[in-house]
């Protein structure tokens, strides 16, 4: 059976960016990740779903 599922990951970061949206954008476009096959599941395709970060301010990170 072929299907689409969504997996959510928690990623804790430390960044030199002053705006969180810049850190998110960098991760979305430059990060390398790997989700491999298991005994019963063959991974056919993966992608990072881009977030709408327009609502995030340009202020400093806390």
Z-matrix of the N, CA and C atoms (Angstrom, degrees):
N
C 1 1.443
C 2 1.527 1 107.99
N 3 1.329 2 117.10 1 134.39
C 4 1.460 3 123.02 2 175.45
C 5 1.520 4 107.82 3 -108.35
N 6 1.339 5 116.79 4 134.33
C 7 1.464 6 121.18 5 -178.50
C 8 1.517 7 108.77 6 -153.18
N 9 1.317 8 116.90 7 171.42
C 10 1.462 9 122.93 8 175.43
C 11 1.513 10 108.31 9 -113.46
N 12 1.332 11 116.79 10 131.20
C 13 1.454 12 122.02 11 175.97
C 14 1.528 13 108.14 12 -126.07
N 15 1.321 14 116.40 13 159.80
C 16 1.452 15 121.35 14 176.47
C 17 1.520 16 108.64 15 -118.31
N 18 1.329 17 116.30 16 125.98
C 19 1.450 18 122.83 17 175.35
C 20 1.523 19 106.95 18 -110.35
N 21 1.321 20 117.39 19 137.42
C 22 1.449 21 121.68 20 179.08
C 23 1.521 22 108.66 21 -111.14
N 24 1.323 23 116.28 22 137.94
C 25 1.450 24 121.65 23 -178.08
C 26 1.515 25 110.44 24 -122.22
N 27 1.298 26 115.57 25 140.92
C 28 1.459 27 121.30 26 171.99
C 29 1.518 28 106.66 27 -92.45
N 30 1.322 29 116.77 28 127.86
C 31 1.453 30 121.85 29 179.57
C 32 1.527 31 107.86 30 -125.93
N 33 1.319 32 117.12 31 116.37
C 34 1.454 33 122.09 32 177.51
C 35 1.526 34 106.90 33 -95.35
N 36 1.330 35 116.41 34 127.15
C 37 1.464 36 119.83 35 -175.55
C 38 1.520 37 111.36 36 -126.35
N 39 1.308 38 113.69 37 159.71
C 40 1.462 39 122.87 38 165.48
C 41 1.516 40 103.79 39 -129.35
N 42 1.325 41 118.39 40 135.51
C 43 1.445 42 120.63 41 -172.95
C 44 1.521 43 112.06 42 -141.66
N 45 1.308 44 116.13 43 154.89
C 46 1.461 45 121.40 44 173.44
C 47 1.523 46 110.70 45 -89.80
N 48 1.333 47 117.04 46 -7.16
C 49 1.466 48 120.16 47 175.38
C 50 1.526 49 109.23 48 -65.44
N 51 1.315 50 116.85 49 145.43
C 52 1.465 51 120.05 50 176.70
C 53 1.521 52 111.51 51 -90.95
N 54 1.319 53 117.46 52 -16.71
C 55 1.462 54 121.83 53 178.04
C 56 1.522 55 109.18 54 -117.47
N 57 1.322 56 116.84 55 128.96
C 58 1.462 57 121.34 56 -177.77
C 59 1.524 58 111.25 57 -61.00
N 60 1.322 59 117.43 58 -33.39
C 61 1.476 60 119.10 59 -179.36
C 62 1.526 61 111.23 60 -61.70
N 63 1.336 62 117.84 61 -32.11
C 64 1.467 63 120.69 62 178.14
C 65 1.530 64 110.89 63 -69.44
N 66 1.324 65 116.15 64 -37.56
C 67 1.465 66 119.98 65 177.02
C 68 1.525 67 110.31 66 -65.77
N 69 1.330 68 116.86 67 -44.19
C 70 1.465 69 121.31 68 179.09
C 71 1.525 70 110.12 69 -61.81
N 72 1.313 71 117.28 70 -46.12
C 73 1.471 72 121.33 71 -179.27
C 74 1.531 73 110.78 72 -61.10
N 75 1.326 74 116.07 73 -41.79
C 76 1.462 75 119.25 74 178.88
C 77 1.525 76 111.29 75 -63.33
N 78 1.319 77 117.04 76 -43.75
C 79 1.463 78 119.93 77 177.58
C 80 1.527 79 111.57 78 -62.85
N 81 1.330 80 116.64 79 -42.30
C 82 1.466 81 120.31 80 -179.01
C 83 1.524 82 112.55 81 -63.02
N 84 1.327 83 117.26 82 -32.29
C 85 1.462 84 120.02 83 -173.55
C 86 1.532 85 114.24 84 -102.37
N 87 1.339 86 117.41 85 -21.55
C 88 1.464 87 118.56 86 -172.61
C 89 1.525 88 115.60 87 -122.21
N 90 1.329 89 117.75 88 -14.24
C 91 1.466 90 119.96 89 -175.92
C 92 1.525 91 111.44 90 -70.04
N 93 1.306 92 115.51 91 148.33
C 94 1.452 93 122.92 92 173.85
C 95 1.525 94 107.94 93 -107.94
N 96 1.314 95 116.57 94 133.45
C 97 1.458 96 120.81 95 177.91
C 98 1.519 97 108.44 96 -142.43
N 99 1.321 98 115.75 97 163.19
C 100 1.456 99 120.32 98 -177.46
C 101 1.521 100 109.65 99 -143.71
N 102 1.292 101 116.66 100 127.75
C 103 1.466 102 122.85 101 171.71
C 104 1.521 103 105.98 102 -123.68
N 105 1.301 104 115.97 103 112.75
C 106 1.459 105 120.26 104 -173.39
C 107 1.517 106 113.74 105 -95.67
N 108 1.312 107 114.08 106 172.80
C 109 1.456 108 121.91 107 177.67
C 110 1.524 109 110.79 108 -72.92
N 111 1.315 110 115.14 109 158.57
C 112 1.459 111 121.67 110 169.99
C 113 1.527 112 107.61 111 -118.75
N 114 1.296 113 116.45 112 -178.23
C 115 1.468 114 120.93 113 -179.74
C 116 1.525 115 111.78 114 -56.11
N 117 1.343 116 116.73 115 -39.72
C 118 1.463 117 120.75 116 -173.97
C 119 1.518 118 115.11 117 -111.69
N 120 1.343 119 117.04 118 0.49
C 121 1.464 120 120.12 119 -176.87
C 122 1.525 121 109.41 120 -133.05
N 123 1.329 122 116.15 121 124.43
C 124 1.457 123 121.70 122 174.93
C 125 1.521 124 107.99 123 -102.74
N 126 1.347 125 117.23 124 121.74
C 127 1.462 126 121.84 125 178.67
C 128 1.528 127 107.94 126 -81.43
N 129 1.317 128 116.66 127 120.12
C 130 1.462 129 121.78 128 -176.78
C 131 1.522 130 112.74 129 -95.39
N 132 1.324 131 117.63 130 -31.24
C 133 1.469 132 120.69 131 -175.35
C 134 1.524 133 108.86 132 -162.05
N 135 1.321 134 116.86 133 144.45
C 136 1.465 135 121.55 134 172.91
C 137 1.522 136 108.84 135 -136.40
N 138 1.317 137 116.49 136 155.61
C 139 1.464 138 121.10 137 172.93
C 140 1.523 139 108.81 138 -157.79
N 141 1.316 140 115.85 139 150.32
C 142 1.453 141 120.91 140 173.28
C 143 1.521 142 107.10 141 -84.52
N 144 1.323 143 116.56 142 125.06
C 145 1.462 144 121.13 143 177.46
C 146 1.519 145 107.33 144 -79.66
N 147 1.302 146 116.53 145 118.70
C 148 1.461 147 120.68 146 -177.15
C 149 1.525 148 110.65 147 -71.05
N 150 1.318 149 115.58 148 137.86
C 151 1.454 150 122.12 149 -179.38
C 152 1.520 151 110.69 150 -93.40
N 153 1.325 152 116.20 151 152.37
C 154 1.460 153 120.84 152 172.73
C 155 1.517 154 106.81 153 -84.51
N 156 1.327 155 116.94 154 102.88
C 157 1.459 156 121.00 155 -176.78
C 158 1.524 157 111.96 156 -102.27
N 159 1.333 158 117.66 157 11.45
C 160 1.461 159 120.59 158 -178.96
C 161 1.524 160 111.64 159 -61.45
N 162 1.322 161 117.49 160 -29.06
C 163 1.460 162 121.02 161 -178.02
C 164 1.527 163 112.80 162 -79.57
N 165 1.333 164 117.02 163 -10.55
C 166 1.469 165 120.29 164 179.07
C 167 1.517 166 108.94 165 -80.70
N 168 1.292 167 117.22 166 135.06
C 169 1.462 168 121.64 167 -177.87
C 170 1.511 169 113.17 168 -73.34
N 171 1.320 170 115.06 169 170.50
C 172 1.445 171 121.80 170 177.19
C 173 1.520 172 111.51 171 -93.97
N 174 1.326 173 116.93 172 6.46
C 175 1.460 174 121.26 173 -176.78
C 176 1.519 175 112.09 174 -70.78
N 177 1.315 176 114.95 175 176.07
C 178 1.458 177 120.79 176 -179.05
C 179 1.519 178 111.02 177 -68.82
N 180 1.315 179 114.80 178 153.14
C 181 1.455 180 121.41 179 175.65
C 182 1.515 181 109.27 180 -78.02
N 183 1.313 182 116.83 181 147.56
C 184 1.462 183 120.56 182 176.56
C 185 1.500 184 110.53 183 -99.12
